Amino acid sequence: MHHWVFSGAIQDQSDGIKEGELIRILSHKKEILGYGHYSPASICVRLLQFGGDNFEKNFWNTRINAALQLRQRLGLLHSDHTNAYRLIHGEGDGLPGLIIDIYNENAVIQCHTAGMHSQINEISAALTSVYQNKLNTVYDKSKESLGVGLAENSFIKGETDECIIKENKNKFQVNWVTGQKTGFFIDQRDNRKLLGDYASGRSVLNLFCYSGGFSVYALNNNARKVDSVDVSAKAMELTEANVLLNGEFGTNHMGYASDVNSFIHTIDEYDIIICDPPAFAKSLNKRHQALNGYRNLNAKVIKKVKKGGLLFTFSCSQVMDRDLFQQTILAAAFESGRKIKIIYHLSQAPDHPINLYHPEGSYLKGLVLYIED
């Protein structure tokens, strides 16, 4: 069942309900439909529990333990080559508005609703219990998602702010206090591995590189040349640090703090290009603008891929579904005038599960294009 109840579906509600309050939802026949967090917005309720005479006594432990079992099934627990993964992915794990990422023995919690943040201590206690007190740090990083004045980032347990993680044996420095989102883009793990499979002996361009995830995979898989580009000087420092963490690659890697659209006009062709921009649209009224942005960007990038080369292109805009993204890339291909084949459809890693009844959870879309001519 879908976890959202929209305001238009509410026939009547009690007076004085506060934002974030845990409420009971009844049908028009007064049957208990479930329990969820209230919000005075279009999405009026995010359901946590369907049915039941009462809200589950051990709700948080039960849900977090179920999520942990899935990650164990995915081979992410006690792995020799990977120790960073998403433990809770909102609706995908039956906990709308909640994200928890694990970096080795450190947990970063990010709440996207006032209701979830009101339960931060209960969530942290359940997390510590499920992990049998083996977590060094639990950090609440909800200020960015909820807004200034609604939450403050803080340590709930411990005080570690960074660590070195392993991802498919590649090493990355992650700082959850100063880094974007929870510190690292875990969702691209499998896509980075795929890039590595094709990188040997190739020239690779990583656009919007942030902390250099794709660049490190390419270098560790014997790419001949890797160039990383991001408009943020801080991002380029992160990339350079992560490259050095993995070895001495000399002039095989070059970093450029530059606007991507400007940089594209100055370069020669590459065997492989990764184009992974930030979300161009976070609301429906910005979607048309985003479509133009993705089309124009990809049309430029396609022209810079060598004949017989590959383009890994992505969108993380939730308001752009897969079909619309593919149509946008099709428009870019027409504009480039090149002969192109799709060889992979890409998505987020499986520790970012998608609830079958909540397709909105499928936010990361990607294509690997073969530029035949």
N, C-alpha and C positions, 0 to 999 in steps of 0.2 A: 504494500500500500504506500501511496505517496505521503511524505512527511509534512507537506504544507497544507494549511487551511487558509484560503484567501478571505479577505474581509467581506467580499460579496456573497460568500456562502453562509455568513453568520446571520441567523434570523433574530436572535436576541442574546444579550449578554448582561451579566451582573454589573451593577454600578461599582465604581471605585477600584477596578482592576488596574494594577500598576504594571508598567513595562517590566518584563522579565519574570513576572510571577508565574509559578507553576499552577496551571488551571486544569480543570476537568472539562472535557468536551462531551456534550450530550446530543443525541439525534433528536429529531422532531417528536419521536416517540419516547423520549427521556431515557433511551438506552445509552450506556456509557460507551463512547467511541474510543476514548483514550485520554492521555494526559500530555500536556506540552507547555512550552514557554509562550507567554503572550507578548505581542508587540502591537502598538497602535499604528500599524502600517498596512500596506497592501497584503503582505504575507502576515496574517493576523496571529497565526499559531504555528509553531514548529513542533510537531508531535514527537515525543520521546518514547511513549508506550502506547500500544494499541490495545484497547479493552482492559479488563481487570476491574475488580471491585475497589481496589486501592492501588496507589502507586507502589511499585515493587520496593521492598525494604532494602534489598542489597543491589539496587539498580546499577550503581556506578561500577561496583566490583564485577557484576555479571557481564555488563557490556564491554568493559575494558578487557576482561579475561577472554571473552569471545573474540575480540579483535586480535589479541595476542596469539590465540590459537591459529587464526588465519595466517598470520605472519610466520608462525612456525611451519605451517603447511607449505608456505612459499619458500621455505629454506632460508629465511632471513635471520633466524635466531641461531646463535652459536656458530655462525659462519666464519670460516678462516679468511674469506676474501671480501666480505661486506659487513660493516657494523653500523650502518646508518639506514633508517627506514621510517616510513610513516606508520604510526601505530593506529591513529584515529583519523579517518577521512570523512568527517561530517556525516551526511546522510548515507554514505556508502557503508558506514559502520553503525548506522542507527542512532547517531548522535548529531543531529543537525546543529550547525553553528560551532562545532568544536574540531580543532585540529591539534594533534599531538605528534611531534616528530622526535625520534630517538637518535641521538648522536653518541655512539658508543654507550657509555653509562650515564648519559645526561638526557633529560627530557625537556622539551620546549613546548609549552601549551599556548595556543592562540585561540581566544574566544571571539566569535564573530557576532554574538548576540548578547544582550544584557542578561538574559536568562542564564546562559551558560556561565557568564562571568560571575554571576551571583553564587554559583556552585563551585567556584574555583578551589576552595579548601577541601570540599568533599571529593572533587575530581583528583586533586593531588594526593589525598589520603588513600583513595582507591588505587591510584597508580603505584604509589609506594608499596601498598600491600600486595598487589598482583605481581610486582617485580621482587617481592620478598626482601625489601630494603636494600637492593643491590644498585639503586640509582644514586649517583653522587650528587646530582644537581637536578632540581625541578625549577624551571624558570617560566614565569608568566609574561608572555610578550603580546598583550592584547591591546596596548595603547594604539598601535597603528591600525588595527582592524576595527576598533570601536570608536576611536576618536579621542582627541585631547579633552580631558575633564571627565571622561567616562571610565577610564582605566589608566593605571600607571604600571609600567613594566617593573617587575620586581622578582627577586629570588624568593621562592617559597621554601626551598631546601638547598643547602650548599651555597657556594659562591663562584663556582667555575664558570668562566664566560667563553671559553673556547677549547677546542681539542682538535686533534688530527684524526680524521676518519678514513676508513678504507671503503672503496666502492669498486667491486670487481678487481681488487688488488691495486687500484690507483689510489693515490693519497691526496687528501685535500684538507686544508686548514679551514675550520668553520668557527665563526664567532657569532653566536646567536644574539648577542647584545647589540652589536653594531651592524650585522649583516642584514640583507634584504630578507623579507618574509621571516622564516624561522632561522635563517642562516645559510641555507643551501637549497638548490632546486633538485630535490630528490626524485621528482616525477620523471626526469629525463634519463634515469639510470639505464634502462634497456635500450633507449635510442642512442645514447652515447656508446654503449657496447657495440651496437650495430655499425655505427660510424667507424669504430676501431677496426672492425672486420674488413673494411674497404680501404683503410688509410695507408697501408704499407706501400712505400715508394711513391706516394702521391703528394701533390701540393694541395694544401687545405687552407681555406679561409673561414674563420669563425667570426661571424658578425653578431653584435650584441652579446659579447662573450661573457659578461659579468665576471665570474670567478674562474673562467677558463676550463669548464668541465669538458667540453668537446675537444678543446685544444690538448689537454693532458692525455685524453684517450688516444688522440691521433699520434702524438709524440711517442707514447709508450707502445704504440703499434707500428713504429718505424716509418712514420710519414717522412717524406723527403724535406718538406718545408711546411711550416704552420705559421700563419699570420692571424693575430687576434685583434679585434677592433671593438671598442666601446667608447661612448661619448664621455663616460665617467672616468676621471683620473684615478679615483679610488678603486674602481673595478679593475683597471689595468694593473694597479699595484697588487690586488688579490690574485690576478691571473699570473703575474710574474712570480709571485711567492709560491703559488701552487706548481708552476712549471719547475722551479728550482727544487721544490720538495720531492719531485719525482726523478731528478737526475740533472746532469749537465748536458744540455742540448745545443749550446752555443748559438750559432747563427741560424740553426734550424727553426728557431722560434723568434718572431718579432712581434712586439705589441705596439698598438697605435691608439692613443686617446684622441678619438676623432668622431665627428658626426658621420654616421654610416652612409647616409644619402650623399654626402659630399665625397666621402672616401671612395665610393664605388666608381666615380668618374675618373679616378686617378690610377686605376689598377689594370694589370694585365689579366689574362684568363687563368683560372685554377681548375685542377682536376675535380675537387670537391668543395662545395660551399655550404656552410650551415647558416641559415637565416632564422633566428629565433628571437623575434622582437618582443618587447613588453606588450601587454594588452593594449590594442588601439581603441577599444570600446569597452566600457564597463556598464553601459546602460543602453537600452534599445534606441533612445533618441540620438545616440552617437554612432549607430551601426552603419548608416550610409557613409559617413565620413571615414569610418574604419575600413569599409570595403574599398574605397578609393585609395586609402593608404596602403593596404596590403597589395592591391593590384599594381600600383605604381612602383612600389618597392621591389616586388618579385619580378616585374618586367625588366627592371634594371639589372637585377642579380642574375636572371637567366642568361642574359647576354654575356655575362662574365664567366660562364662555365664552359670549359673546353669541350669540343666535340668528343662524345663518348664519356663525358663526365657526369657527376651526380650533384643534385641539389637536395639537401635536407631542409625543408621549409615548414614552419610551424605557425600556429595561432593559439594563444591561450585565452582569447576573448570568449567568455562564456556565452555572449549573445550571438555569436556566430557559430552555427551548427556545422556538421561535417559537410553536408551537401553544399551549403553556401560557401564554405571555405574552398572546396574543390572547384566550384564555379568561378570563384574569384581568381584562383590560380589558372584556370582555363582562360580567362580573359587576359591575364598577364602573358600567358603563352602565345595567344593570338597576337598580342602587341609585339612580342619578341620576334615572331615569324619563324620560330625554330620547330623542329620535329622532336616531340617529347613523349615519353612513356612513363606511366606510374608503375613503380616496381614494389613499393611498400605503402601501406596505410599505417600510420603510427598513432599511438595514444599514450596516456600516462602509464607509469609502471603499475603492476598489479597490487602493490600495497596502497594504491589510491583507488580502491574498488568503487564500482558504479552500481548503485542500487537499481535493479531492473525496473522498479516502479518510480525511479527518480532519474530520468535521463539527463536532467540538468547537471548531474555530477560528472558527465563526460565533457570536461572543459578543454583538455589539450588535444588539438588536432595536428596531425603532421603527415606530410607526403614525402617520399623519396622519389625524385624524378630522374630519369635517365635521359640525358640530352643527346639524342642520337645524331643530330645534324645541326 
